[in-house]
Amino acid sequence: MAETSIVKKETVICYRCREAGHKKLECPKKFDIQHMTMEECEEWMQQMALDKDIEELLENQKNEEDFPVSNE
């Protein structure tokens, strides 16, 4: 039984890199933009933009706490 599972593991072809031995979710090239689909690239770019926006918001909040605006 173990031999069968090993044979199946070797015959699995990754949909991302087209190499044998692993599936797309386990692909070692998963963060290589050359191996991403257009949809994955768009999602990755959107996530990068969101992360940058969050970083800027947190920095602005920190600056506002450090230098409160007085209405007097």
PDB file as gemmi writes it, atoms N, CA and C in Angstrom:
CRYST1    1.000    1.000    1.000  90.00  90.00  90.00 P 1                      
ATOM      1  N   MET A   1       0.819  -1.198   0.000  1.00  0.00           N  
ATOM      2  CA  MET A   1       0.000   0.000   0.000  1.00  0.00           C  
ATOM      3  C   MET A   1       0.866   1.267   0.000  1.00  0.00           C  
ATOM      4  N   ALA A   2       1.947   1.255   0.747  1.00  0.00           N  
ATOM      5  CA  ALA A   2       2.821   2.416   0.808  1.00  0.00           C  
ATOM      6  C   ALA A   2       3.448   2.698  -0.552  1.00  0.00           C  
ATOM      7  N   GLU A   3       3.792   1.648  -1.288  1.00  0.00           N  
ATOM      8  CA  GLU A   3       4.382   1.838  -2.610  1.00  0.00           C  
ATOM      9  C   GLU A   3       3.406   2.534  -3.548  1.00  0.00           C  
ATOM     10  N   THR A   4       2.129   2.204  -3.456  1.00  0.00           N  
ATOM     11  CA  THR A   4       1.112   2.819  -4.301  1.00  0.00           C  
ATOM     12  C   THR A   4       1.032   4.317  -4.041  1.00  0.00           C  
ATOM     13  N   SER A   5       1.051   4.710  -2.759  1.00  0.00           N  
ATOM     14  CA  SER A   5       0.964   6.137  -2.442  1.00  0.00           C  
ATOM     15  C   SER A   5       2.208   6.877  -2.906  1.00  0.00           C  
ATOM     16  N   ILE A   6       3.373   6.214  -2.857  1.00  0.00           N  
ATOM     17  CA  ILE A   6       4.600   6.843  -3.345  1.00  0.00           C  
ATOM     18  C   ILE A   6       4.520   7.027  -4.857  1.00  0.00           C  
ATOM     19  N   VAL A   7       4.041   6.030  -5.545  1.00  0.00           N  
ATOM     20  CA  VAL A   7       3.912   6.122  -6.994  1.00  0.00           C  
ATOM     21  C   VAL A   7       2.937   7.238  -7.359  1.00  0.00           C  
ATOM     22  N   LYS A   8       1.826   7.321  -6.650  1.00  0.00           N  
ATOM     23  CA  LYS A   8       0.861   8.386  -6.921  1.00  0.00           C  
ATOM     24  C   LYS A   8       1.477   9.748  -6.654  1.00  0.00           C  
ATOM     25  N   LYS A   9       2.250   9.882  -5.582  1.00  0.00           N  
ATOM     26  CA  LYS A   9       2.890  11.156  -5.252  1.00  0.00           C  
ATOM     27  C   LYS A   9       3.809  11.592  -6.387  1.00  0.00           C  
ATOM     28  N   GLU A  10       4.535  10.642  -6.975  1.00  0.00           N  
ATOM     29  CA  GLU A  10       5.457  10.972  -8.051  1.00  0.00           C  
ATOM     30  C   GLU A  10       4.721  11.316  -9.347  1.00  0.00           C  
ATOM     31  N   THR A  11       3.522  10.798  -9.534  1.00  0.00           N  
ATOM     32  CA  THR A  11       2.802  11.057 -10.774  1.00  0.00           C  
ATOM     33  C   THR A  11       1.941  12.308 -10.700  1.00  0.00           C  
ATOM     34  N   VAL A  12       1.852  12.916  -9.535  1.00  0.00           N  
ATOM     35  CA  VAL A  12       1.104  14.169  -9.399  1.00  0.00           C  
ATOM     36  C   VAL A  12       1.873  15.266 -10.118  1.00  0.00           C  
ATOM     37  N   ILE A  13       1.176  16.045 -10.922  1.00  0.00           N  
ATOM     38  CA  ILE A  13       1.796  17.150 -11.650  1.00  0.00           C  
ATOM     39  C   ILE A  13       1.238  18.470 -11.111  1.00  0.00           C  
ATOM     40  N   CYS A  14       2.132  19.367 -10.790  1.00  0.00           N  
ATOM     41  CA  CYS A  14       1.747  20.685 -10.263  1.00  0.00           C  
ATOM     42  C   CYS A  14       1.148  21.533 -11.384  1.00  0.00           C  
ATOM     43  N   TYR A  15       0.010  22.149 -11.117  1.00  0.00           N  
ATOM     44  CA  TYR A  15      -0.630  23.015 -12.109  1.00  0.00           C  
ATOM     45  C   TYR A  15       0.087  24.358 -12.251  1.00  0.00           C  
ATOM     46  N   ARG A  16       0.913  24.734 -11.276  1.00  0.00           N  
ATOM     47  CA  ARG A  16       1.617  26.016 -11.336  1.00  0.00           C  
ATOM     48  C   ARG A  16       2.913  25.894 -12.138  1.00  0.00           C  
ATOM     49  N   CYS A  17       3.805  24.980 -11.739  1.00  0.00           N  
ATOM     50  CA  CYS A  17       5.119  24.903 -12.380  1.00  0.00           C  
ATOM     51  C   CYS A  17       5.259  23.734 -13.349  1.00  0.00           C  
ATOM     52  N   ARG A  18       4.254  22.866 -13.391  1.00  0.00           N  
ATOM     53  CA  ARG A  18       4.213  21.712 -14.284  1.00  0.00           C  
ATOM     54  C   ARG A  18       5.281  20.662 -13.954  1.00  0.00           C  
ATOM     55  N   GLU A  19       5.806  20.681 -12.734  1.00  0.00           N  
ATOM     56  CA  GLU A  19       6.767  19.674 -12.310  1.00  0.00           C  
ATOM     57  C   GLU A  19       6.056  18.582 -11.528  1.00  0.00           C  
ATOM     58  N   ALA A  20       6.632  17.393 -11.538  1.00  0.00           N  
ATOM     59  CA  ALA A  20       6.034  16.243 -10.855  1.00  0.00           C  
ATOM     60  C   ALA A  20       6.414  16.225  -9.375  1.00  0.00           C  
ATOM     61  N   GLY A  21       5.536  15.603  -8.580  1.00  0.00           N  
ATOM     62  CA  GLY A  21       5.863  15.325  -7.194  1.00  0.00           C  
ATOM     63  C   GLY A  21       5.159  16.174  -6.160  1.00  0.00           C  
ATOM     64  N   HIS A  22       4.428  17.192  -6.579  1.00  0.00           N  
ATOM     65  CA  HIS A  22       3.697  18.026  -5.616  1.00  0.00           C  
ATOM     66  C   HIS A  22       2.508  18.675  -6.312  1.00  0.00           C  
ATOM     67  N   LYS A  23       1.614  19.213  -5.484  1.00  0.00           N  
ATOM     68  CA  LYS A  23       0.434  19.917  -5.992  1.00  0.00           C  
ATOM     69  C   LYS A  23       0.666  21.419  -5.941  1.00  0.00           C  
ATOM     70  N   LYS A  24      -0.222  22.168  -6.560  1.00  0.00           N  
ATOM     71  CA  LYS A  24      -0.108  23.619  -6.651  1.00  0.00           C  
ATOM     72  C   LYS A  24       0.049  24.281  -5.280  1.00  0.00           C  
ATOM     73  N   LEU A  25      -0.745  23.846  -4.293  1.00  0.00           N  
ATOM     74  CA  LEU A  25      -0.679  24.459  -2.962  1.00  0.00           C  
ATOM     75  C   LEU A  25       0.635  24.193  -2.248  1.00  0.00           C  
ATOM     76  N   GLU A  26       1.344  23.141  -2.652  1.00  0.00           N  
ATOM     77  CA  GLU A  26       2.624  22.791  -2.041  1.00  0.00           C  
ATOM     78  C   GLU A  26       3.811  23.252  -2.884  1.00  0.00           C  
ATOM     79  N   CYS A  27       3.569  23.974  -3.950  1.00  0.00           N  
ATOM     80  CA  CYS A  27       4.604  24.333  -4.924  1.00  0.00           C  
ATOM     81  C   CYS A  27       5.685  25.217  -4.292  1.00  0.00           C  
ATOM     82  N   PRO A  28       6.945  24.818  -4.441  1.00  0.00           N  
ATOM     83  CA  PRO A  28       8.031  25.635  -3.902  1.00  0.00           C  
ATOM     84  C   PRO A  28       8.221  26.938  -4.682  1.00  0.00           C  
ATOM     85  N   LYS A  29       7.626  27.036  -5.850  1.00  0.00           N  
ATOM     86  CA  LYS A  29       7.755  28.244  -6.672  1.00  0.00           C  
ATOM     87  C   LYS A  29       6.534  29.140  -6.534  1.00  0.00           C  
ATOM     88  N   LYS A  30       5.775  28.973  -5.466  1.00  0.00           N  
ATOM     89  CA  LYS A  30       4.491  29.656  -5.355  1.00  0.00           C  
ATOM     90  C   LYS A  30       4.620  31.175  -5.263  1.00  0.00           C  
ATOM     91  N   PHE A  31       5.749  31.698  -4.819  1.00  0.00           N  
ATOM     92  CA  PHE A  31       5.884  33.144  -4.729  1.00  0.00           C  
ATOM     93  C   PHE A  31       6.727  33.731  -5.857  1.00  0.00           C  
ATOM     94  N   ASP A  32       7.067  32.910  -6.824  1.00  0.00           N  
ATOM     95  CA  ASP A  32       7.783  33.370  -8.004  1.00  0.00           C  
ATOM     96  C   ASP A  32       6.747  33.891  -8.986  1.00  0.00           C  
ATOM     97  N   ILE A  33       6.767  35.163  -9.240  1.00  0.00           N  
ATOM     98  CA  ILE A  33       5.726  35.797 -10.061  1.00  0.00           C  
ATOM     99  C   ILE A  33       5.670  35.190 -11.461  1.00  0.00           C  
ATOM    100  N   GLN A  34       6.763  34.610 -11.943  1.00  0.00           N  
ATOM    101  CA  GLN A  34       6.763  33.986 -13.263  1.00  0.00           C  
ATOM    102  C   GLN A  34       5.857  32.760 -13.304  1.00  0.00           C  
ATOM    103  N   HIS A  35       5.583  32.178 -12.147  1.00  0.00           N  
ATOM    104  CA  HIS A  35       4.764  30.972 -12.096  1.00  0.00           C  
ATOM    105  C   HIS A  35       3.349  31.261 -11.596  1.00  0.00           C  
ATOM    106  N   MET A  36       2.977  32.538 -11.522  1.00  0.00           N  
ATOM    107  CA  MET A  36       1.637  32.908 -11.079  1.00  0.00           C  
ATOM    108  C   MET A  36       0.730  33.109 -12.287  1.00  0.00           C  
ATOM    109  N   THR A  37      -0.538  32.797 -12.092  1.00  0.00           N  
ATOM    110  CA  THR A  37      -1.524  33.110 -13.117  1.00  0.00           C  
ATOM    111  C   THR A  37      -1.807  34.606 -13.050  1.00  0.00           C  
ATOM    112  N   MET A  38      -2.475  35.140 -14.047  1.00  0.00           N  
ATOM    113  CA  MET A  38      -2.812  36.568 -14.052  1.00  0.00           C  
ATOM    114  C   MET A  38      -3.670  36.908 -12.833  1.00  0.00           C  
ATOM    115  N   GLU A  39      -4.618  36.031 -12.506  1.00  0.00           N  
ATOM    116  CA  GLU A  39      -5.478  36.261 -11.349  1.00  0.00           C  
ATOM    117  C   GLU A  39      -4.662  36.280 -10.058  1.00  0.00           C  
ATOM    118  N   GLU A  40      -3.715  35.360  -9.928  1.00  0.00           N  
ATOM    119  CA  GLU A  40      -2.864  35.330  -8.735  1.00  0.00           C  
ATOM    120  C   GLU A  40      -2.006  36.585  -8.650  1.00  0.00           C  
ATOM    121  N   CYS A  41      -1.503  37.072  -9.788  1.00  0.00           N  
ATOM    122  CA  CYS A  41      -0.707  38.309  -9.806  1.00  0.00           C  
ATOM    123  C   CYS A  41      -1.545  39.496  -9.344  1.00  0.00           C  
ATOM    124  N   GLU A  42      -2.776  39.583  -9.849  1.00  0.00           N  
ATOM    125  CA  GLU A  42      -3.659  40.678  -9.463  1.00  0.00           C  
ATOM    126  C   GLU A  42      -3.968  40.631  -7.971  1.00  0.00           C  
ATOM    127  N   GLU A  43      -4.260  39.430  -7.450  1.00  0.00           N  
ATOM    128  CA  GLU A  43      -4.541  39.291  -6.018  1.00  0.00           C  
ATOM    129  C   GLU A  43      -3.320  39.664  -5.189  1.00  0.00           C  
ATOM    130  N   TRP A  44      -2.142  39.245  -5.632  1.00  0.00           N  
ATOM    131  CA  TRP A  44      -0.903  39.548  -4.926  1.00  0.00           C  
ATOM    132  C   TRP A  44      -0.656  41.060  -4.907  1.00  0.00           C  
ATOM    133  N   MET A  45      -0.859  41.726  -6.056  1.00  0.00           N  
ATOM    134  CA  MET A  45      -0.653  43.173  -6.121  1.00  0.00           C  
ATOM    135  C   MET A  45      -1.665  43.912  -5.244  1.00  0.00           C  
ATOM    136  N   GLN A  46      -2.916  43.460  -5.238  1.00  0.00           N  
ATOM    137  CA  GLN A  46      -3.923  44.086  -4.382  1.00  0.00           C  
ATOM    138  C   GLN A  46      -3.557  43.920  -2.916  1.00  0.00           C  
ATOM    139  N   GLN A  47      -3.084  42.744  -2.536  1.00  0.00           N  
ATOM    140  CA  GLN A  47      -2.697  42.513  -1.150  1.00  0.00           C  
ATOM    141  C   GLN A  47      -1.505  43.384  -0.765  1.00  0.00           C  
ATOM    142  N   MET A  48      -0.553  43.538  -1.675  1.00  0.00           N  
ATOM    143  CA  MET A  48       0.605  44.407  -1.410  1.00  0.00           C  
ATOM    144  C   MET A  48       0.144  45.856  -1.209  1.00  0.00           C  
ATOM    145  N   ALA A  49      -0.801  46.318  -2.039  1.00  0.00           N  
ATOM    146  CA  ALA A  49      -1.319  47.686  -1.910  1.00  0.00           C  
ATOM    147  C   ALA A  49      -2.074  47.856  -0.589  1.00  0.00           C  
ATOM    148  N   LEU A  50      -2.879  46.856  -0.218  1.00  0.00           N  
ATOM    149  CA  LEU A  50      -3.598  46.923   1.059  1.00  0.00           C  
ATOM    150  C   LEU A  50      -2.632  46.956   2.236  1.00  0.00           C  
ATOM    151  N   ASP A  51      -1.603  46.125   2.174  1.00  0.00           N  
ATOM    152  CA  ASP A  51      -0.606  46.110   3.251  1.00  0.00           C  
ATOM    153  C   ASP A  51       0.075  47.473   3.383  1.00  0.00           C  
ATOM    154  N   LYS A  52       0.389  48.092   2.254  1.00  0.00           N  
ATOM    155  CA  LYS A  52       1.020  49.416   2.267  1.00  0.00           C  
ATOM    156  C   LYS A  52       0.070  50.466   2.842  1.00  0.00           C  
ATOM    157  N   ASP A  53      -1.214  50.408   2.464  1.00  0.00           N  
ATOM    158  CA  ASP A  53      -2.206  51.342   3.004  1.00  0.00           C  
ATOM    159  C   ASP A  53      -2.330  51.202   4.513  1.00  0.00           C  
ATOM    160  N   ILE A  54      -2.373  49.968   4.992  1.00  0.00           N  
ATOM    161  CA  ILE A  54      -2.480  49.723   6.435  1.00  0.00           C  
ATOM    162  C   ILE A  54      -1.247  50.266   7.145  1.00  0.00           C  
ATOM    163  N   GLU A  55      -0.081  50.040   6.553  1.00  0.00           N  
ATOM    164  CA  GLU A  55       1.171  50.543   7.132  1.00  0.00           C  
ATOM    165  C   GLU A  55       1.139  52.071   7.246  1.00  0.00           C  
ATOM    166  N   GLU A  56       0.666  52.743   6.190  1.00  0.00           N  
ATOM    167  CA  GLU A  56       0.580  54.200   6.205  1.00  0.00           C  
ATOM    168  C   GLU A  56      -0.438  54.691   7.228  1.00  0.00           C  
ATOM    169  N   LEU A  57      -1.599  54.027   7.330  1.00  0.00           N  
ATOM    170  CA  LEU A  57      -2.606  54.413   8.321  1.00  0.00           C  
ATOM    171  C   LEU A  57      -2.068  54.292   9.739  1.00  0.00           C  
ATOM    172  N   LEU A  58      -1.385  53.197  10.016  1.00  0.00           N  
ATOM    173  CA  LEU A  58      -0.817  52.996  11.347  1.00  0.00           C  
ATOM    174  C   LEU A  58       0.255  54.051  11.652  1.00  0.00           C  
ATOM    175  N   GLU A  59       1.054  54.385  10.649  1.00  0.00           N  
ATOM    176  CA  GLU A  59       2.080  55.416  10.839  1.00  0.00           C  
ATOM    177  C   GLU A  59       1.432  56.776  11.094  1.00  0.00           C  
ATOM    178  N   ASN A  60       0.351  57.092  10.359  1.00  0.00           N  
ATOM    179  CA  ASN A  60      -0.355  58.357  10.574  1.00  0.00           C  
ATOM    180  C   ASN A  60      -0.979  58.421  11.967  1.00  0.00           C  
ATOM    181  N   GLN A  61      -1.557  57.308  12.413  1.00  0.00           N  
ATOM    182  CA  GLN A  61      -2.132  57.267  13.759  1.00  0.00           C  
ATOM    183  C   GLN A  61      -1.056  57.478  14.807  1.00  0.00           C  
ATOM    184  N   LYS A  62       0.096  56.877  14.607  1.00  0.00           N  
ATOM    185  CA  LYS A  62       1.206  57.036  15.554  1.00  0.00           C  
ATOM    186  C   LYS A  62       1.656  58.493  15.588  1.00  0.00           C  
ATOM    187  N   ASN A  63       1.749  59.115  14.415  1.00  0.00           N  
ATOM    188  CA  ASN A  63       2.169  60.513  14.355  1.00  0.00           C  
ATOM    189  C   ASN A  63       1.149  61.428  15.028  1.00  0.00           C  
ATOM    190  N   GLU A  64      -0.143  61.139  14.867  1.00  0.00           N  
ATOM    191  CA  GLU A  64      -1.179  61.944  15.505  1.00  0.00           C  
ATOM    192  C   GLU A  64      -1.114  61.813  17.023  1.00  0.00           C  
ATOM    193  N   GLU A  65      -0.786  60.635  17.511  1.00  0.00           N  
ATOM    194  CA  GLU A  65      -0.647  60.442  18.957  1.00  0.00           C  
ATOM    195  C   GLU A  65       0.589  61.156  19.487  1.00  0.00           C  
ATOM    196  N   ASP A  66       1.650  61.175  18.704  1.00  0.00           N  
ATOM    197  CA  ASP A  66       2.892  61.832  19.115  1.00  0.00           C  
ATOM    198  C   ASP A  66       2.763  63.359  19.090  1.00  0.00           C  
ATOM    199  N   PHE A  67       1.976  63.874  18.157  1.00  0.00           N  
ATOM    200  CA  PHE A  67       1.805  65.307  17.993  1.00  0.00           C  
ATOM    201  C   PHE A  67       0.327  65.656  17.916  1.00  0.00           C  
ATOM    202  N   PRO A  68      -0.361  65.677  19.067  1.00  0.00           N  
ATOM    203  CA  PRO A  68      -1.794  65.987  19.037  1.00  0.00           C  
ATOM    204  C   PRO A  68      -2.061  67.405  18.563  1.00  0.00           C  
ATOM    205  N   VAL A  69      -3.139  67.584  17.813  1.00  0.00           N  
ATOM    206  CA  VAL A  69      -3.529  68.887  17.297  1.00  0.00           C  
ATOM    207  C   VAL A  69      -4.376  69.580  18.356  1.00  0.00           C  
ATOM    208  N   SER A  70      -4.012  70.796  18.655  1.00  0.00           N  
ATOM    209  CA  SER A  70      -4.743  71.565  19.659  1.00  0.00           C  
ATOM    210  C   SER A  70      -5.704  72.520  18.955  1.00  0.00           C  
ATOM    211  N   ASN A  71      -6.933  72.610  19.442  1.00  0.00           N  
ATOM    212  CA  ASN A  71      -7.955  73.492  18.862  1.00  0.00           C  
ATOM    213  C   ASN A  71      -8.028  74.814  19.593  1.00  0.00           C  
ATOM    214  N   GLU A  72      -7.063  75.136  20.416  1.00  0.00           N  
ATOM    215  CA  GLU A  72      -7.110  76.374  21.199  1.00  0.00           C  
ATOM    216  C   GLU A  72      -6.571  77.539  20.437  1.00  0.00           C  
TER     217      GLU A  72                                                      
END                                                                             
